[in-house]
């Protein structure tokens, strides 16, 4: 990994905010390539340990469907994390132009499941799967991002009972602070499917703290509407089993009809264009 310093980057506009910092678009003046820079204020960040975990996880992930990490350094009181820039924005950005069509969701999820299978097979849980953390580019790439709350499972501890994530996408077992494993990501995936298909996650009309009480109490949300196929509805229902043991793995979900019948990633470019002309 090459040496990086602040003076080799020309920083442009802010393009997002994560759990720990602000993300900027920038140019690497050495490679002439655009990059994303997450700047984290070390003076206002209590949990340095979490930052170190994020960097460790990013550096270990080598997969087309996961945002690439180039390196990091400290300038003054800020930590700069240099990452791949995806010019299409996030799936949340795409929702500005309205809900996403089923056939496009199938393509997005086919790529997303490759990333989740890779993470889970390597003992990692993302813990914050949602539209805002699925990034796109005009070449048709779909990548999972923001490992700010991701965690690695040690060999002798395959479940966690720490409370992390975005409320509306949280699984019942995470909310109840029970032990959980990678199946928590599968629940969040199901909620994300509903978010993309309808424009927002279930219960988003009520405050986050109320949602935390409702999610474990309520029956699992379902995908309704004649415009959606049975294959899609069944896929969502599989993800949203209240008992984590009943949820399929990412590998198993890749074999469902909904994913097997997915088209080509070139459709992602059409999705980005829809957003641009909206």
C-alpha positions in Angstrom: 0.0 0.0 0.0 1.5 3.3 -1.1 2.1 6.3 1.2 -0.7 8.8 1.3 -0.7 12.5 2.4 -3.2 15.3 2.5 -1.5 17.5 -0.1 -2.0 14.9 -2.8 -5.7 15.3 -2.6 -7.9 18.1 -3.9 -11.0 18.0 -1.8 -14.4 19.0 -3.4 -17.9 19.0 -2.2 -19.5 17.1 0.7 -21.3 14.0 -0.6 -22.5 12.3 2.6 -22.4 11.8 6.3 -21.8 8.5 8.0 -21.9 7.4 11.6 -18.5 8.8 12.4 -17.7 11.5 9.9 -18.3 13.5 6.7 -17.6 12.1 3.2 -16.2 14.3 0.5 -15.6 13.9 -3.2 -11.9 14.5 -4.0 -9.2 14.1 -6.7 -6.0 12.1 -6.1 -3.5 14.3 -7.9 -1.0 11.5 -8.2 -3.2 8.9 -9.9 -5.6 11.5 -11.4 -8.5 9.4 -10.1 -11.5 10.7 -8.2 -11.9 9.3 -4.7 -14.1 9.5 -1.7 -12.6 10.8 1.5 -14.2 10.2 4.9 -12.9 12.7 7.4 -13.4 11.8 11.0 -12.9 14.4 13.9 -10.7 12.5 16.4 -11.3 15.1 19.1 -15.1 14.5 19.0 -15.0 10.7 18.5 -15.0 8.8 21.7 -14.8 5.3 20.2 -11.4 5.2 18.5 -11.6 1.4 18.8 -14.6 1.3 16.4 -12.7 3.4 13.9 -9.8 1.0 14.0 -12.2 -1.9 13.4 -13.8 -0.2 10.4 -10.3 0.4 8.9 -9.3 -3.2 9.6 -12.5 -4.5 8.0 -12.2 -2.3 4.9 -8.5 -3.3 4.4 -9.4 -7.0 4.5 -12.3 -6.9 2.0 -11.2 -7.7 -1.5 -14.4 -8.0 -3.6 -15.8 -6.2 -6.6 -19.1 -5.7 -4.7 -17.5 -4.0 -1.7 -16.2 -0.4 -1.8 -12.4 -0.4 -2.2 -10.2 1.0 0.5 -6.9 2.8 -0.5 -5.5 3.8 2.9 -5.7 6.3 5.7 -3.7 8.9 7.5 -4.1 11.6 10.2 -3.9 15.3 9.5 -4.2 17.5 12.5 -7.1 16.2 14.6 -8.8 14.5 11.6 -8.5 10.9 10.4 -8.7 10.7 6.6 -9.9 7.4 5.1 -9.4 7.2 1.3 -11.9 5.1 -0.6 -13.3 4.3 -4.0 -15.8 6.9 -5.3 -18.9 5.6 -6.9 -20.3 8.3 -9.2 -23.9 7.1 -9.2 -24.6 7.8 -5.6 -26.6 5.5 -3.3 -29.9 3.6 -3.7 -31.4 6.1 -1.3 -30.5 8.9 -3.8 -32.3 6.8 -6.5 -35.5 6.8 -4.4 -35.8 10.6 -4.8 -37.2 9.8 -8.3 -39.7 7.3 -6.8 -39.7 3.6 -5.9 -37.4 1.2 -7.8 -38.8 -1.3 -10.3 -38.8 -5.0 -9.2 -36.5 -6.1 -12.1 -34.0 -3.5 -11.0 -34.2 -4.5 -7.4 -33.4 -8.1 -8.4 -30.2 -7.0 -10.1 -29.2 -4.9 -7.1 -29.9 -7.7 -4.7 -28.0 -10.3 -6.8 -24.9 -8.2 -6.4 -25.6 -7.3 -2.7 -26.0 -11.0 -1.9 -22.6 -11.7 -3.4 -21.1 -9.1 -1.0 -23.1 -10.5 2.0 -22.1 -14.1 1.3 -18.5 -13.0 1.1 -18.7 -11.0 4.4 -20.6 -13.8 6.3 -18.2 -16.5 5.0 -15.3 -14.5 6.3 -16.9 -14.0 9.8 -18.1 -10.5 9.3 -21.6 -8.9 9.9 -22.3 -5.6 8.3 -25.1 -4.6 10.7 -26.3 -1.6 8.8 -27.8 -2.8 5.5 -30.1 -0.2 4.0 -30.6 1.8 0.8 -28.2 4.5 1.9 -25.3 2.0 2.1 -25.8 0.5 -1.3 -23.6 2.5 -3.8 -23.8 2.5 -7.6 -21.8 3.7 -10.5 -22.5 4.3 -14.2 -20.6 1.2 -15.2 -23.3 -0.9 -13.5 -21.4 -1.7 -10.4 -23.3 -2.2 -7.1 -21.3 -2.1 -3.9 -21.9 -2.3 -0.2 -20.5 0.6 1.8 -20.2 2.1 5.3 -18.7 -0.4 7.6 -19.0 2.1 10.5 -20.9 -0.4 12.6 -19.7 -3.6 11.1 -18.0 -6.2 13.3 -15.8 -9.2 12.9 -16.8 -12.4 14.6 -14.0 -14.1 16.5 -13.6 -17.9 16.1 -14.9 -18.6 19.5 -17.7 -16.0 19.6 -20.1 -16.3 16.7 -22.8 -14.2 18.1 -23.1 -10.6 19.4 -25.4 -8.8 21.8 -24.4 -5.2 21.2 -27.0 -2.7 20.1 -25.9 -1.2 16.8 -27.6 -0.2 13.5 -30.4 2.0 12.1 -33.8 1.4 14.0 -36.2 0.8 11.1 -33.9 -1.8 9.5 -33.0 -3.6 12.8 -33.9 -7.2 13.3 -36.1 -8.2 16.4 -33.2 -10.1 18.0 -30.9 -7.1 17.8 -33.5 -4.7 19.2 -34.2 -7.1 22.1 -30.4 -7.3 22.7 -30.4 -11.0 22.3 -27.5 -12.9 20.9 -27.4 -12.6 17.1 -25.3 -13.6 14.1 -25.2 -12.9 10.4 -28.9 -13.6 10.1 -29.5 -10.0 11.4 -28.2 -8.8 8.0 -30.7 -11.0 6.2 -33.6 -9.2 8.1 -32.2 -5.8 7.2 -32.0 -7.0 3.6 -35.7 -7.8 3.6 -36.5 -4.4 5.0 -34.3 -2.8 2.4 -36.3 -4.7 -0.3 -39.4 -3.1 1.0 -37.7 0.3 1.2 -36.7 0.1 -2.5 -40.0 -1.2 -3.7 -42.2 1.2 -1.8 -39.9 4.2 -1.3 -39.5 3.9 2.5 -39.0 1.2 5.2 -41.9 -0.1 7.2 -42.9 2.0 10.3 -41.0 5.1 9.0 -44.1 7.1 9.7 -43.5 6.8 13.4 -40.5 8.0 15.5 -37.4 5.7 15.7 -37.8 4.9 19.4 -41.5 3.8 18.9 -40.4 1.6 16.0 -38.0 -0.1 18.3 -40.9 -1.3 20.4 -43.1 -2.1 17.4 -40.7 -4.3 15.4 -40.3 -7.1 18.0 -44.1 -7.0 18.8 -45.6 -6.8 15.3 -45.9 -9.6 12.7 -43.2 -9.3 10.1 -44.0 -6.8 7.4 -45.0 -8.2 4.0 -44.7 -7.0 0.4 -48.2 -6.2 -0.8 -49.5 -5.2 -4.3 -50.4 -6.8 -7.5 -47.5 -5.0 -9.3 -45.1 -7.4 -7.5 -44.4 -11.0 -8.5 -44.9 -14.0 -6.2 -41.2 -14.7 -6.5 -40.4 -11.2 -5.1 -43.0 -11.5 -2.3 -41.6 -14.9 -1.3 -38.0 -13.6 -1.3 -39.0 -10.8 1.1 -41.0 -13.2 3.3 -37.9 -15.5 3.6 -35.8 -12.6 4.7 -38.3 -11.4 7.3 -38.8 -14.5 9.4 -38.9 -13.3 13.0 -36.9 -16.3 14.2 -33.3 -15.9 12.8 -33.0 -19.7 12.5 -35.7 -19.7 9.9 -34.0 -17.0 7.7 -31.9 -18.4 4.8 -28.3 -17.6 4.4 -27.1 -15.2 1.7 -25.9 -18.2 -0.3 -29.3 -19.8 -0.1 -31.1 -16.6 -1.1 -28.9 -16.5 -4.2 -30.6 -19.7 -5.4 -34.2 -18.2 -5.1 -36.2 -17.7 -8.4 -36.2 -13.9 -7.7 -32.4 -13.7 -7.8 -31.8 -16.5 -10.4 -34.0 -14.6 -12.9 -32.3 -11.3 -12.4 -31.1 -9.4 -15.5 -27.8 -7.8 -16.3 -26.2 -5.0 -14.2 -26.4 -2.6 -17.2 -29.9 -1.8 -15.9 -28.1 0.1 -13.0 -27.1 2.8 -15.5 -30.7 3.3 -16.5 -31.6 3.7 -12.8 -28.9 6.4 -12.4 -30.1 8.2 -15.5 -33.7 8.2 -14.2 -32.4 10.0 -11.1 -30.4 12.5 -13.2 -33.3 13.5 -15.3 -35.9 13.6 -12.5 
